Amino acid sequence: HIARTGLMCAVLASCATIPVTSMYKLRNFDLATTDVSKLRVAVQIPQSIRVRPAGVTMVIAARLENGSFNQQEAFVLEELGTLTGSAERQPKPAKWTQVAAYRLKSADTDRITAFREKIAQLKQRHGDEVKGSISIGVDSCARTLIADGPVLITTWIKSEETVEYVVLNRNLDLRRESEKAGQVLEIKPCQN
């Protein structure tokens, strides 16, 4: 199952799942200028779930409000051995969960640079009509039977501008999100 959590909403009203404190902390974050080599993502999932190999992705999207342009690029993130930064600024796992950190692969630097240039050219021509977003996807499998009730995921992002990990979505319930989409949550068993 792939869960997506979003960042950088164009309008505050569309950022309902991002905590207000995070919006404030992200105010200086700009994908067009940030040092992508320092960009980090952290994901917290229940211990009953495991992230599949190459299972965390970051999707960067740009669109024009009139719908004449809509493009996205997906980047498979690589897991870091440890969370980066000082201990007091790192995400703390909740009970019965695990947290892992990820970054862009250095091989994707040229691709993300080209996409950022395309967005910059679009912004020169269309100004504020250009809307952008970043979403984090987590492809996972079940280590054990998933109990009834909420299946919670939390995601963070860290950049040169934020200095610390900033919550994108706290306790996003995959079961509820699936139901909203008219689907039943299905996390298949891991194949060891």
C-alpha positions as semicolon CSV with decimal commas, in nm:
position;residue;x (nm);y (nm);z (nm)
1;H;0,000;0,000;0,000
2;I;0,131;0,343;-0,084
3;A;0,038;0,630;0,144
4;R;0,106;0,985;0,031
5;T;0,149;1,283;0,257
6;G;0,175;1,632;0,119
7;L;0,377;1,949;0,162
8;M;0,375;2,303;0,027
9;C;0,007;2,366;-0,030
10;A;-0,073;2,665;-0,246
11;V;-0,351;2,786;-0,017
12;L;-0,367;2,744;0,361
13;A;-0,715;2,595;0,337
14;S;-0,578;2,306;0,133
15;C;-0,317;2,228;0,400
16;A;-0,565;2,085;0,648
17;T;-0,344;1,788;0,738
18;I;-0,024;1,988;0,794
19;P;-0,002;2,127;1,148
20;V;-0,011;2,507;1,169
21;T;0,319;2,507;1,359
22;S;0,477;2,319;1,068
23;M;0,345;2,570;0,813
24;Y;0,520;2,841;1,010
25;K;0,846;2,642;1,027
26;L;0,828;2,572;0,652
27;R;0,775;2,939;0,559
28;N;1,135;2,978;0,438
29;F;1,157;2,642;0,263
30;D;1,173;2,680;-0,114
31;L;1,237;2,376;-0,329
32;A;1,366;2,604;-0,606
33;T;1,660;2,720;-0,396
34;T;1,717;2,464;-0,120
35;D;2,030;2,250;-0,121
36;V;1,873;1,915;-0,217
37;S;2,178;1,727;-0,087
38;K;2,069;1,831;0,264
39;L;1,701;1,746;0,216
40;R;1,586;1,467;0,451
41;V;1,259;1,284;0,508
42;A;1,167;1,078;0,813
43;V;0,884;0,826;0,827
44;Q;0,722;0,670;1,135
45;I;0,519;0,352;1,083
46;P;0,379;0,086;1,316
47;Q;0,617;-0,198;1,407
48;S;0,372;-0,438;1,242
49;I;0,459;-0,283;0,905
50;R;0,787;-0,276;0,712
51;V;0,885;-0,035;0,436
52;R;0,963;-0,231;0,120
53;P;1,308;-0,190;-0,040
54;A;1,308;0,136;-0,240
55;G;0,966;0,195;-0,085
56;V;0,988;0,563;0,010
57;T;0,937;0,810;-0,273
58;M;0,916;1,185;-0,301
59;V;0,695;1,319;-0,579
60;I;0,746;1,679;-0,686
61;A;0,462;1,825;-0,890
62;A;0,395;2,153;-1,067
63;R;0,076;2,269;-1,234
64;L;-0,090;2,577;-1,372
65;E;-0,422;2,677;-1,218
66;N;-0,591;2,672;-1,562
67;G;-0,490;2,307;-1,609
68;S;-0,281;2,366;-1,922
69;F;0,028;2,227;-1,751
70;N;0,054;1,945;-1,498
71;Q;0,376;1,752;-1,450
72;Q;0,539;1,550;-1,176
73;E;0,865;1,372;-1,110
74;A;0,902;1,080;-0,867
75;F;1,227;1,015;-0,681
76;V;1,301;0,693;-0,494
77;L;1,472;0,790;-0,168
78;E;1,756;0,600;-0,006
79;E;1,751;0,509;0,361
80;L;2,007;0,665;0,591
81;G;2,168;0,455;0,860
82;T;2,062;0,704;1,127
83;L;1,861;1,020;1,168
84;T;2,072;1,331;1,114
85;G;2,109;1,626;1,347
86;S;2,120;1,664;1,723
87;A;1,918;1,418;1,932
88;E;1,677;1,680;2,067
89;R;1,584;1,783;1,711
90;Q;1,515;1,433;1,582
91;P;1,172;1,272;1,551
92;K;1,098;1,052;1,852
93;P;0,921;0,724;1,777
94;A;0,588;0,676;1,950
95;K;0,521;0,352;2,136
96;W;0,504;0,046;1,906
97;T;0,644;0,237;1,608
98;Q;0,971;0,277;1,422
99;V;1,125;0,583;1,255
100;A;1,365;0,582;0,961
101;A;1,528;0,869;0,769
102;Y;1,574;0,901;0,393
103;R;1,743;1,129;0,141
104;L;1,755;1,186;-0,233
105;K;2,001;0,967;-0,420
106;S;2,298;1,166;-0,550
107;A;2,229;1,015;-0,893
108;D;1,899;1,210;-0,901
109;T;2,062;1,552;-0,858
110;D;2,064;1,629;-1,232
111;R;1,702;1,519;-1,272
112;I;1,576;1,731;-0,983
113;T;1,785;2,028;-1,104
114;A;1,630;2,001;-1,452
115;F;1,279;1,983;-1,304
116;R;1,347;2,287;-1,082
117;E;1,469;2,481;-1,389
118;K;1,152;2,389;-1,577
119;I;0,940;2,516;-1,286
120;A;1,147;2,839;-1,267
121;Q;1,086;2,905;-1,638
122;L;0,717;2,838;-1,588
123;K;0,707;3,082;-1,294
124;Q;0,877;3,350;-1,508
125;R;0,601;3,318;-1,769
126;H;0,300;3,255;-1,543
127;G;0,391;3,393;-1,197
128;D;0,157;3,296;-0,915
129;E;-0,055;3,074;-1,142
130;V;0,214;2,807;-1,092
131;K;0,135;2,579;-0,798
132;G;0,374;2,320;-0,663
133;S;0,366;2,034;-0,418
134;I;0,579;1,765;-0,266
135;S;0,435;1,437;-0,144
136;I;0,596;1,146;0,034
137;G;0,492;0,793;-0,060
138;V;0,551;0,485;0,154
139;D;0,516;0,139;-0,001
140;S;0,490;-0,112;0,283
141;C;0,409;-0,470;0,372
142;A;0,275;-0,634;0,687
143;R;0,521;-0,813;0,917
144;T;0,233;-0,939;1,131
145;L;-0,144;-0,930;1,120
146;I;-0,266;-0,569;1,112
147;A;-0,517;-0,518;1,394
148;D;-0,850;-0,345;1,339
149;G;-0,845;0,026;1,412
150;P;-0,618;0,308;1,300
151;V;-0,297;0,242;1,107
152;L;-0,102;0,560;1,175
153;I;0,187;0,707;0,980
154;T;0,378;1,029;1,052
155;T;0,615;1,203;0,813
156;W;0,871;1,480;0,860
157;I;1,092;1,684;0,628
158;K;1,421;1,854;0,708
159;S;1,602;2,105;0,490
160;E;1,880;2,356;0,514
161;E;1,616;2,620;0,594
162;T;1,424;2,428;0,861
163;V;1,737;2,297;1,043
164;E;1,521;2,041;1,228
165;Y;1,270;1,779;1,117
166;V;0,927;1,939;1,064
167;V;0,605;1,736;1,077
168;L;0,426;1,707;0,744
169;N;0,150;1,475;0,864
170;R;0,107;1,352;1,218
171;N;-0,080;1,027;1,275
172;L;-0,232;1,007;0,928
173;D;-0,467;0,708;0,948
174;L;-0,414;0,490;0,640
175;R;-0,736;0,300;0,709
176;R;-0,944;0,620;0,719
177;E;-0,771;0,764;0,411
178;S;-0,846;0,441;0,221
179;E;-1,211;0,458;0,326
180;K;-1,234;0,821;0,210
181;A;-1,109;0,704;-0,130
182;G;-1,377;0,432;-0,136
183;Q;-1,124;0,154;-0,083
184;V;-1,041;-0,102;0,183
185;L;-0,694;-0,079;0,336
186;E;-0,492;-0,374;0,215
187;I;-0,134;-0,417;0,329
188;K;-0,005;-0,745;0,192
189;P;0,219;-0,972;0,399
190;C;0,593;-0,927;0,358
191;Q;0,771;-1,191;0,151
192;N;1,098;-1,248;0,336
